[in-house]
């Protein structure tokens, strides 16, 4: 059975409109890759928090997650968002639709014992020290899932990738026919990024092909290279 893995960035969940766009993007990706099964993997804390929302329970750290991915929002706005997510039936319905159709699983099911990535090594503990415990865990899990499962990272904007730069990961953005096609097919107007994480030249080369990117010179990947489909 052909499988395709994707992992979703916190930026996809910050409003009901983004959630609805995310659903359409996942549908378009599944159709494009002709995947018998497209598995959606969420950062573990994100999975836990939104599972609580769906059960009508109060999330514990969702506000801190949102503050990291919406850094210019004031505290009272973040608190209002969390309250809205837990109390608004339209948001919960959109979230439930995504969970029912794509059955996301927490990253820890695949990378529970992963503590470092690559020979030069990105360490989970050091990532959490540099970025903060919550953001560091989400960023590390995103990289680990992309690396271990060849998963594509779906995001709105550059926030996660900018944090990756802070831990020494290189980021390369290129104009992508695939991204344009997915965005048009899903009728999404906001800034969509589709990315992958490579720790070797072979994987980086395969990613450029998969993402529909032009050939570009590859240098030492070191702590890894995030290739971002943009344009």
Order of alpha helices (4+ residues) and beta strands (2+ residues): beta-alpha-beta-alpha-alpha-alpha-alpha-beta-alpha-beta-beta-alpha-alpha-beta-alpha-beta-alpha-beta-alpha-beta
